[in-house]
Every structure is written in structure tokens, then in C-alpha cells.
Amino acid sequence: MIRYEDLLEARDHLHPEIMRTPLQTWRYASSRLGCEVKIKLETLQRTGSFKARGAWNFLRRLRPAERRAGVICCSAGNHAQGVALACSLLGVQATVVMPETSPEIKILQTRLYGEPEIILHGESIQDALELAREIGAARGLVFVHPFDDDAVIAGQGTVGLEILEQWPDVDTIVVPVGGGGLAAGLAIAALTHHEDIEVIGVQAERAAAAVRSLAEGRRLRLPFRPTIADGINVSQVGERPFAILQRHGVRMLEVSEEEIGIAVSTLCQTAKLVVEPAGAAAAAAVLFRRGELAASHRVACILSGANVTIDSFVATLQSHPRVPE
């Protein structure tokens, strides 16, 4: 079981390339909700998302023989970049399996870190995961799971430690959820710090495996459905994250494709930020689930990623030109 101390150790050993990201006031949302809302800008990480935290924390702990053997991971793009960056810093060969549906920008960006081998396979994260495990076993590579690993979860949890240091009085943290690694790390950080803090996870309606699983009390695997939020399109919440989210009573919300698109556009127009749809899922909940946040006074909203093509970003802005009143 992951301990709070594991998060502290991960924080103390983060590589200088992984920055302590700003937590800044989102005035538009604060006015709309009638409470203080701040946004955690994981979009500013070198790799464009929080994923570098968990990847680094995993890879720094490898034994010399494991580093020589190399690693393999599966990802829609953000975890791939985190692993490739960490490998380039440590001199480890990376192999990355990504769905054929991955955005081109995430594939191109992954190639910037060292010389990873990139394999495109299938249409979903699950397809990529199954092939990555097969290749890893055949080649003797270390598998770096994108969310269902203690070291990865502890690394992602450093986001929560930073929020608590930056805003000790925060009472609610809203976070996008795919496989659940970031939300699990946040729950450990926040609820160990103060049991009255609420962590709220947000999923796209078309990829709501964690929502359904927590509601039924068991891990469910949902069929793949395309969503604008490709970065959190995971068919099954991780085993470790599920146990942590369940134990800490993390509440889950769903947002629609339309609401996610409006959140992307609203963040651009009111906060001057570029955020990918998956990274804006928590912001969509802040904008459209005010009733669920009625008891909150100080809300931290995590913007988890910014890896989006120009064409896709512009199309989203054109589809949602007005911010909600």
C-alpha cells in the first residue's frame, strides 16, 4: 500500500526538468461559482502534462540491469512523453506502444526525447497495453504502467503535495480521471493532510469506467468508445487506484463531449491557456456542475495536459466560440 511518505520521497527526488507548476486564480470561474477557484497548470510541464512525474519516479528506482535492458510502456501520448523524457535523462532505451488513433502531435512530441522506438497498434489504450506486455515479455523489457503502479501513483501524487503547499486552505480538488493514478495520488496527499478536503474525480461520459466501478463497488471494463478526451479514454480503472479511490471515498462526476469542448474554449478565452480536452475535464465540471460544488469555498482545478494539435484546438474553439454565462 502506498504511504504518504512515498509521495514525500518522490517529491524530494523529482528531476530538475520536472517543474513545480503554478497554481493561479481563475477569475472567470471564481465569479461564476461564487467561490475562489485556482487552476494547477500541469500544462506547463516540459512534456505538456503531469505524466513526467510518475514516469521519473518509476525509472529513477530501476536497478542497473533493468536500465540496461530498457523499458516499454503503453500510452495515448502523455505517459509516452513522460517515459521518453525520463529515459533520455537516464540513458535508458524506451519502447512505446501507442494506439493508432493517438493524436499526431503526441507521437511527434514523443520522438523529441531521446530515440524511443514507437509502435502504433489498435484503437484503444487496452489494445496498446496488451501488445506492450507481450513485447516486453519477449524482449525482457521493464513495463512502465501508465497508472497502476505504486511508484507511478506516488510520483503523480506530488501534484497534490504542491497544491497543499501553495494553498493550505484549499477544501476541494477537482481532477481528470482516466486510469486513476493522478486522482489516487491526490487522494493520498490531500486526505492524509486533512480529512475534510474533498477530492472529486471527473471523467468523460463516453469513458466513465471509474464512475461506474465506484458506483457498483467493483472494477468494470467498459467497451471502447471514441471521445474528444483521448488522454483519459481508459476502459478500466487501475486496480491500485480503484482501491485508493474507494478507500478515501473520492466522489466522481461525468461531463459531456460538449461540456469538455466548451471548457477548452473557455480556458483559452478567459485564462489565455491552451489545454487539451482530457486536461480540461476537471474545468468542465467546475463550469457545469456547480451544484456538486455548492459546499466548496476554495476549489483547486487541475489542468492535466496541453498536448493538442493546432487544427484540433482551433476546431474546438470554432465549435464553441462563446463562454457560458
C-alpha positions as CSV (number, residue, x, y, z in Angstrom):
1,M,0.0,0.0,0.0
2,I,1.3,3.4,-0.9
3,R,2.1,5.7,2.0
4,Y,2.1,9.4,2.4
5,E,5.9,9.1,2.9
6,D,6.3,7.6,-0.5
7,L,4.9,10.9,-2.0
8,L,7.3,12.9,0.1
9,E,10.2,10.8,-1.2
10,A,9.1,11.2,-4.8
11,R,8.8,15.0,-4.3
12,D,12.3,15.2,-2.8
13,H,13.8,13.2,-5.8
14,L,12.0,14.9,-8.7
15,H,14.4,15.7,-11.5
16,P,15.0,19.5,-12.1
17,E,13.4,19.0,-15.6
18,I,10.1,18.4,-13.8
19,M,8.9,21.8,-12.6
20,R,6.8,22.9,-9.6
21,T,3.9,24.2,-11.6
22,P,2.0,27.4,-10.8
23,L,-1.4,27.5,-9.0
24,Q,-3.2,30.6,-10.2
25,T,-6.6,32.2,-9.7
26,W,-9.1,31.6,-12.5
27,R,-11.2,34.8,-12.1
28,Y,-13.9,33.9,-14.6
29,A,-14.7,30.6,-12.8
30,S,-14.5,32.2,-9.4
31,S,-17.1,34.7,-10.4
32,R,-19.3,32.0,-11.9
33,L,-19.2,29.7,-8.9
34,G,-19.2,32.4,-6.2
35,C,-16.1,31.0,-4.6
36,E,-12.3,31.1,-5.1
37,V,-11.1,28.8,-8.0
38,K,-7.5,28.2,-8.8
39,I,-6.0,26.2,-11.6
40,K,-3.0,24.0,-11.3
41,L,-1.0,24.4,-14.6
42,E,0.4,20.9,-15.3
43,T,0.1,22.0,-18.9
44,L,3.4,23.9,-18.4
45,Q,5.5,20.8,-17.8
46,R,8.2,20.2,-20.4
47,T,6.2,17.2,-21.7
48,G,2.9,19.1,-21.6
49,S,1.4,17.0,-18.8
50,F,1.8,15.7,-15.3
51,K,2.8,12.3,-16.5
52,A,6.5,13.0,-16.3
53,R,6.3,13.0,-12.5
54,G,5.2,9.3,-12.3
55,A,7.4,8.1,-15.1
56,W,10.5,9.7,-13.5
57,N,9.7,8.3,-10.1
58,F,9.4,4.8,-11.5
59,L,12.5,5.0,-13.7
60,R,14.9,6.5,-11.1
61,R,14.3,3.4,-9.0
62,L,15.4,0.9,-11.6
63,R,18.3,-1.4,-10.9
64,P,21.4,-1.1,-13.2
65,A,20.5,-4.3,-15.0
66,E,16.9,-3.1,-15.6
67,R,18.2,0.2,-17.1
68,R,20.5,-1.7,-19.4
69,A,17.6,-3.9,-20.6
70,G,15.3,-1.0,-21.4
71,V,11.7,-0.3,-20.7
72,I,8.4,-0.4,-22.5
73,C,5.1,1.5,-22.0
74,C,1.7,2.0,-23.5
75,S,0.1,5.4,-23.8
76,A,-2.2,7.6,-25.8
77,G,0.7,10.1,-25.8
78,N,1.2,11.9,-22.5
79,H,2.6,8.9,-20.5
80,A,4.7,8.1,-23.6
81,Q,6.3,11.5,-23.4
82,G,6.9,11.3,-19.7
83,V,8.6,7.9,-20.1
84,A,10.7,9.0,-23.1
85,L,11.9,12.1,-21.2
86,A,12.9,10.2,-18.1
87,C,14.6,7.6,-20.3
88,S,16.6,10.3,-22.1
89,L,17.7,11.7,-18.8
90,L,18.8,8.3,-17.5
91,G,20.3,6.9,-20.7
92,V,17.7,4.1,-20.9
93,Q,16.2,2.8,-24.2
94,A,12.4,3.3,-24.4
95,T,9.9,1.4,-26.5
96,V,6.4,3.0,-26.6
97,V,3.2,1.4,-27.9
98,M,0.5,3.9,-28.8
99,P,-3.0,3.4,-30.3
100,E,-3.2,4.1,-34.0
101,T,-5.8,6.7,-33.0
102,S,-3.3,8.7,-31.0
103,P,-3.1,12.4,-32.0
104,E,-0.2,13.1,-34.3
105,I,1.2,15.8,-32.0
106,K,1.6,13.3,-29.2
107,I,3.5,10.9,-31.5
108,L,5.7,13.7,-32.8
109,Q,6.4,15.1,-29.4
110,T,7.4,11.7,-28.0
111,R,10.1,11.4,-30.7
112,L,11.7,14.6,-29.3
113,Y,13.0,12.8,-26.2
114,G,16.0,10.5,-27.0
115,E,15.3,7.9,-29.6
116,P,12.4,5.9,-28.4
117,E,11.0,3.1,-30.6
118,I,7.4,3.9,-31.3
119,I,4.9,1.2,-32.3
120,L,1.3,2.1,-33.3
121,H,-1.2,-0.6,-32.6
122,G,-5.0,-0.9,-32.1
123,E,-7.6,1.8,-31.4
124,S,-7.5,1.9,-27.6
125,I,-5.2,2.1,-24.6
126,Q,-6.2,-1.5,-23.8
127,D,-5.1,-2.7,-27.2
128,A,-1.7,-0.9,-26.8
129,L,-1.3,-2.3,-23.3
130,E,-1.8,-5.9,-24.3
131,L,0.8,-5.6,-27.1
132,A,3.2,-3.8,-24.8
133,R,3.1,-6.6,-22.3
134,E,3.7,-9.2,-25.0
135,I,6.7,-7.3,-26.5
136,G,8.1,-6.6,-23.0
137,A,7.9,-10.3,-22.0
138,A,9.5,-11.4,-25.3
139,R,12.4,-8.8,-25.1
140,G,12.9,-8.8,-21.4
141,L,11.9,-5.1,-21.0
142,V,10.6,-3.5,-17.9
143,F,6.9,-2.5,-18.3
144,V,6.1,1.0,-17.0
145,H,2.4,1.0,-16.4
146,P,0.7,4.4,-17.0
147,F,-1.4,4.4,-13.8
148,D,-1.5,1.0,-12.0
149,D,1.9,1.1,-10.2
150,D,2.8,2.3,-6.7
151,A,5.9,4.4,-7.9
152,V,3.9,6.0,-10.7
153,I,1.0,6.9,-8.3
154,A,3.4,8.3,-5.8
155,G,5.0,10.5,-8.5
156,Q,1.7,11.8,-9.7
157,G,0.7,12.5,-6.0
158,T,3.4,15.2,-5.9
159,V,0.9,17.4,-7.7
160,G,-1.3,17.2,-4.6
161,L,1.6,18.0,-2.3
162,E,2.4,21.1,-4.3
163,I,-1.2,22.3,-4.2
164,L,-1.3,21.8,-0.4
165,E,1.9,23.8,0.0
166,Q,0.7,26.6,-2.4
167,W,-2.8,26.8,-0.9
168,P,-3.1,25.2,2.6
169,D,-6.7,26.3,2.9
170,V,-8.0,24.5,-0.2
171,D,-11.1,22.5,0.6
172,T,-11.8,20.8,-2.8
173,I,-9.6,19.4,-5.5
174,V,-11.1,18.5,-8.9
175,V,-9.1,16.2,-11.1
176,P,-9.5,14.5,-14.5
177,V,-9.6,10.7,-14.2
178,G,-8.6,8.0,-16.8
179,G,-6.9,5.1,-15.2
180,G,-7.0,6.9,-11.8
181,G,-3.3,7.3,-11.0
182,L,-3.3,11.0,-10.6
183,A,-6.6,11.0,-8.6
184,A,-5.3,8.3,-6.3
185,G,-2.0,10.1,-5.6
186,L,-4.0,13.3,-4.9
187,A,-6.3,11.5,-2.5
188,I,-3.3,10.2,-0.5
189,A,-1.7,13.6,-0.4
190,A,-4.9,15.6,0.4
191,L,-6.7,13.3,2.8
192,T,-3.6,12.5,4.8
193,H,-3.0,16.2,5.1
194,H,-6.6,17.0,6.1
195,E,-9.5,14.5,6.1
196,D,-12.0,17.3,5.4
197,I,-10.6,18.1,1.9
198,E,-12.7,16.6,-0.9
199,V,-11.1,15.1,-4.0
200,I,-13.5,15.0,-6.9
201,G,-12.7,12.9,-10.0
202,V,-14.1,13.8,-13.4
203,Q,-14.5,11.5,-16.4
204,A,-15.9,11.9,-19.9
205,E,-19.3,10.4,-20.2
206,R,-18.0,8.2,-23.1
207,A,-15.2,6.8,-21.0
208,A,-16.6,6.6,-17.4
209,A,-15.2,3.3,-16.2
210,A,-14.1,4.7,-12.8
211,V,-17.6,6.3,-12.3
212,R,-19.4,3.0,-13.0
213,S,-16.9,0.9,-11.0
214,L,-17.0,3.0,-7.8
215,A,-20.8,3.1,-8.1
216,E,-21.0,-0.7,-8.2
217,G,-18.2,-1.4,-5.8
218,R,-16.1,-3.5,-8.3
219,R,-13.8,-2.8,-11.3
220,L,-15.7,-2.9,-14.6
221,R,-14.3,-2.9,-18.1
222,L,-16.3,-0.8,-20.5
223,P,-16.3,-1.1,-24.3
224,F,-14.1,1.4,-26.1
225,R,-15.9,4.5,-27.3
226,P,-14.2,7.4,-29.0
227,T,-14.1,10.7,-27.1
228,I,-12.7,14.1,-27.6
229,A,-10.8,13.5,-24.3
230,D,-8.5,10.8,-25.7
231,G,-6.0,11.2,-22.8
232,I,-8.5,9.8,-20.3
233,N,-10.1,7.3,-22.5
234,V,-9.4,4.2,-20.4
235,S,-11.7,1.1,-20.5
236,Q,-10.9,0.0,-16.9
237,V,-9.7,1.9,-13.8
238,G,-6.5,0.6,-12.4
239,E,-6.6,-2.0,-9.5
240,R,-4.4,0.1,-7.2
241,P,-6.1,3.4,-8.0
242,F,-9.6,1.9,-7.6
243,A,-8.7,0.6,-4.1
244,I,-7.4,4.0,-3.1
245,L,-10.3,6.0,-4.5
246,Q,-12.7,3.6,-2.9
247,R,-11.0,3.7,0.5
248,H,-10.9,7.5,0.5
249,G,-14.4,8.0,-0.7
250,V,-13.5,10.0,-3.8
251,R,-16.6,11.3,-5.5
252,M,-16.9,11.0,-9.3
253,L,-18.6,13.2,-11.8
254,E,-19.2,12.9,-15.6
255,V,-19.0,15.6,-18.2
256,S,-20.3,15.5,-21.8
257,E,-18.3,16.0,-25.0
258,E,-20.0,19.4,-25.4
259,E,-19.0,20.5,-21.9
260,I,-15.4,19.4,-22.4
261,G,-15.2,21.3,-25.6
262,I,-16.7,24.5,-24.0
263,A,-14.2,24.2,-21.2
264,V,-11.3,24.1,-23.7
265,S,-12.6,27.2,-25.4
266,T,-13.4,29.0,-22.1
267,L,-9.9,28.4,-20.7
268,C,-8.4,29.8,-23.8
269,Q,-10.7,32.9,-23.8
270,T,-10.8,33.7,-20.1
271,A,-7.4,32.4,-18.9
272,K,-5.4,32.6,-22.1
273,L,-4.4,28.9,-21.8
274,V,-4.0,26.0,-24.3
275,V,-5.4,22.8,-22.7
276,E,-6.2,19.5,-24.4
277,P,-9.7,18.1,-23.9
278,A,-8.7,15.4,-21.4
279,G,-6.8,18.1,-19.4
280,A,-9.9,20.3,-19.4
281,A,-12.3,17.7,-18.0
282,A,-12.0,19.0,-14.4
283,A,-12.6,22.5,-15.7
284,A,-15.7,21.3,-17.4
285,A,-17.0,20.0,-14.1
286,V,-16.2,23.4,-12.4
287,L,-18.1,25.2,-15.1
288,F,-21.2,22.9,-15.4
289,R,-21.5,21.0,-12.1
290,R,-21.9,24.0,-9.7
291,G,-24.5,22.2,-7.7
292,E,-22.0,19.4,-6.9
293,L,-19.5,22.1,-5.7
294,A,-22.0,24.1,-3.7
295,A,-20.4,23.5,-0.3
296,S,-16.9,24.4,-1.6
297,H,-15.2,27.7,-0.9
298,R,-11.7,27.2,-2.2
299,V,-11.5,24.9,-5.3
300,A,-8.3,23.8,-7.0
301,C,-8.9,22.5,-10.5
302,I,-6.1,20.5,-12.2
303,L,-5.4,21.2,-15.9
304,S,-3.5,18.0,-16.6
305,G,-2.4,18.3,-20.2
306,A,-1.8,20.5,-23.1
307,N,-0.8,18.2,-26.0
308,V,-3.2,19.0,-28.7
309,T,-2.7,19.7,-32.4
310,I,-3.3,23.3,-33.7
311,D,-6.0,22.1,-36.1
312,S,-7.9,20.2,-33.4
313,F,-7.6,23.1,-30.9
314,V,-8.8,25.7,-33.5
315,A,-11.7,23.4,-34.5
316,T,-12.8,23.2,-30.8
317,L,-12.6,27.0,-30.5
318,Q,-14.7,27.4,-33.6
319,S,-17.2,24.9,-32.4
320,H,-17.6,26.6,-29.1
321,P,-17.0,30.4,-29.7
322,R,-18.9,31.7,-26.6
323,V,-18.1,31.1,-23.0
324,P,-21.0,30.1,-20.7
325,E,-22.8,33.0,-19.0
